Amino acid sequence: MLKDPTLASLIKERSVSDKVLSPTEEAFHSWFLTNSNFVQGRKEQLCMSDMDGFAANQNNAQGISPEEIARDKNFLKKLRNQDGQKDKIERAEIFEAIVEHFAENADWFGGYVIKTLEYDDRINSVDFVIEWEGEKEGETTRLGIDVTVSAEDRMQAEIEKILDNIDEGHLSSVKYFRSEADKDRVTGDNRKFRLSNIPRVIIHLRKEKLNALCGIALKIINKQPGAKREIEKADVVLQFLSEAKNQLDRQFEYLEETKSKKYIKLYGLLKKRILSARDRIDKVLEEKIS
């Protein structure tokens, strides 16, 4: 299936089997494993060469030193080999692939959908960053998203971790971030920099819903009429938006509760960013319902 022997070896070494996939899930899984964009991106990820583009240089003053990148690669390599740190199970990978390849074009979230690097997926539990452009420069709103097909108790555990972070006075981070909304003034290239204190939500997909999404995705791949409209109107989209809004509402409520008990140095910033992301999600949700 995979023509690149290096990638085939790496994937075989790191693969984790899930329960038997349905024929529809298997068909989609086979498609993206041979999709040229996925194959190249996966090779760069597994070889960790995708981190090299963040090195500080004359065109990227906000970049990361080569020495720090090397340390992060060594840490990531060690982390990969620890118990419970193999690659994602197949259904989790399928869900991420659907979000990465179709969510932005289908306008699920009303903004850019940016896949993070493996470092931030593993270390910061951020699979994607949603970016919404502001009317003025510097007004970009961002929201981290962790997508999962795991049991709901795992989702609740992650939500509790987010509240624990707020209790400690901070939100989430993305160390290796590639912006779609912000461009370098000189080169016009997408800016690469660290993100700190962005709100994060968990989006959960039940396994029975994944099969339906795979079916729609395959229709788009096969250019069937009406398929793009079908994925834009998929019922899970309202679920994702509602989940995100509810979690952001809870995060704001918890921030206010925590504020009454202790001094939070970054209270104003955390409040602004949580509410900005909540308002963006709420606007998209209202548009899709109307």
N, C-alpha and C positions, 0 to 999 in steps of 0.2 A: 504493500500500500504506500509506504513512504520511500521515495526515491533517494532521499538524502541519508546515507548510511550513518553519519554522525548523529543526526537527529533521531533516527530509528533506534540506535543503541541507547541514547540518553533516555528516550521515552520508555523503552523496555525496562531499563534499570530502575526508573523512578515510578513506574505505573502502579496504580492501586485499583484492584477490581471492585466493582460494586455488584449488587444483585443483578441478575440477568436483565439486560436492557430489552425494552420492547422493540419490535421491528422498526418502528418509526424513530425511536431514540437511536437505534443502531445506525440507521440510514443517515441521520443528521451527524452523528459522531464520525462516521466514515467521511462525510463531506468535509467537515472542517479540519480533519486530520490531513487532508490532501489539498486544502485551500492554500494557495501560495503565500498570502499575507500571514495566515496563522503559522504555517510551517517556518517562515523566516523569523517571525516574532518569537515563536517557541524556541527556536534554536538560539537566538540571542539571549533569551531568558535563561535557558538551561546552562549556557556557557557564560552567563553573567556579563556578556559584552554590551548589553543594553545600558549598563551603568556607566560605561566609559564616556558616553556623550554628555555627562553632567560635570565633567572635569572643568575646573576653573581655568580660564584662558582669557586672552584679550577681548574676546567677544562675549564672554560670560563671567563677569566679575563676581556674580553671586554664586558661582559654581562651587563644587566640592573639591578639595585638594586630592590629587592622585593618591597620596598616602592614605587619606581617610577612605577613599573608595576601595583601595586594596584591603584595608582592615575590615570594611563592611563585607567584601566578598569572602574573606576568610571566615568571618562570623556566620555568614549565610551558608557557606559550605558545611560548617560544623553543625549548624542548626538542621539542615536537611537530613543529616544522618542520625539525628536523635529519634528516640521512640515517639511514635505518633506524629512525626513530621514529614512523612512521605508526601508526594504530590496529592492533589485533590482527587477524590473519587470521581468516577466517570460522569455521574449525573451532575455533580457540582461543576465540573469542567464544561459540560454541555450548557448549563444555565448561564455561566459566565460568557460563553461563546455567543449565545443568543443576545445577551445584553450588549456585548461589545460590538457585534456585527449589525444589529437591527434596531436597538433602542433609540439611538440618535436619529436615524432616518425616519423612524416611526414617530418621533417626537413624543416619546413616553414622558419625559421629564421637562420638556420645554427648553432645554439647553444642551450644551455640549456634554457628551458622555466619554470620560477619559479613563482608560484602563491604567491602573498603577503598575509599577514594577513589582517583581516578586518580593523584594526587600520590604516594601511597605505593606504588601499583602500579609506577609508572615509576621513582621515586627509590629505594625500599627493596625492590623486588621481592617485595612481599607482596600477594597477590590476596585472601586471606581470613585472618581470625583466628578460630580455634576457641577458645571460652571454656567452661570447666567451672567451675561454682560449687563453692565449698568449704563445709564445714560451718559455718565461722565467717566473719564479715565480714573482708575483706582476704585471704582464702585462695583467691581466684580464680586458676585456672591458665589460661595462654594459650599458644597455639602459632600461629605464622605459617605460612601455606601459600602456596606458589607453584605454580600448576597450569599444565601445559604439554602440548601435543601435538607439540612440536618433536622433532627427532631426539634420541636418547638421549645423544649426545655433548654436546649443549647442557645436558641435565640434569646430566651429570657435571661440566661446567664450573661450573654454579651450586653444586653440592655443594662443590666445591673453594673457591669464594668464601666459603661459610659457614665452612669450616675456617680460611680465612685470617683471617676476622673473629675467630674464637676465638684464633688465634695473636696477634692484636693486643689481645686482652683484652676483647672485647665480643661481644654477640649482635646481633640485628636490632632495628629500630625501626619504629614506626608513628606518624607525626606527627599525623594527623587520625583519631582513633579514637573510634568510637561503641560504647560497651559495652551489652550486653544483660543482663549479670549484675549490674552495679553501678548502683544508682539513687541519685539525689541525695536526701539525707535530708530536705531542705526541700520541694522541688517534686515529688519522686517520678519525675522524668524520667530517662531513660537518661543516664548521665554521658558527657561528651565530654572527652577529655584525650589527652596524648601517652603513648605506650608506649615504653619503652626496655628493651633487653636481654631480649627474648623469643626463645626458640628458633624456628628456621624450618626447614621441610623442603620438598622438591620432590616433587610428585605428578605422575607421568607417565601419560598415556593414549595408547595406540597408536591410530592412526586407525581400524583395523578394529573396535576396541571401541566407538568413538564412535557408529557407526551403530546398534549394538545398544542403547546407552543412549538414543539419540534415539527409537528405536522404543518403548521402555518409557515414556519421558516422554510421547509422543503418546497412548499408551493411558491414562495418568493424566489428561491434558487432556481426552480424550474419555470419561472416567469409565467405562472398561471394568472389569468385575469382576476382582479379583485383581491389578490393575496396581500398586497401592501395595505390596502384599506382594512383588511381583516386583522392584521397585526397591530395597526393603529388603534383599533377598537377592541382588542382582546380584553376580556373581563379582568384579567390579572393586573392590568395597568391601574385601574381604579383601586384595586387592593393595595398595590405598591405605594401609590400616592397617599392613600388613607393611612397606611401603616407609618409612612414617613412623617406625615403631619401629626399624627397622634403621639409619636415618639418625641418629636420636637416640642410639642405642647407640654409633654411630661418633663422634658429636660428644662424648659423654662420655669415650670412650676417648682421643680426641684432646686433650681438655681435661686429662686426667690426664697424658698424654705431655708436653704443653706445660708443665704445672705443674712437672714434674721438671727442665725446662730453664731456666725463667725465673720471675720473680715476677709473679703475676697479681693485680692489686689487687682485682678483683671475683670472684676464684675461687669463694668460698663462694656468692655469689648466682648465678653462672652454673651451678654444679653443681646447686644446688637447683632452678633453673628447668628445666634440661634433664631432670633425673630426674623432676620432677613431671609434665612433659608426657609423658615416656616411660611413666611408670606409668599415666597416664590412658589413653593409646593402648593400652597392653598390656591394661588391664582391659576396654576395649571389644572388643578383638580376641578375648580369651578368651571373652567373653559371646557373641560371634557364632559362634565355632567350636563352642561347647558346644550 
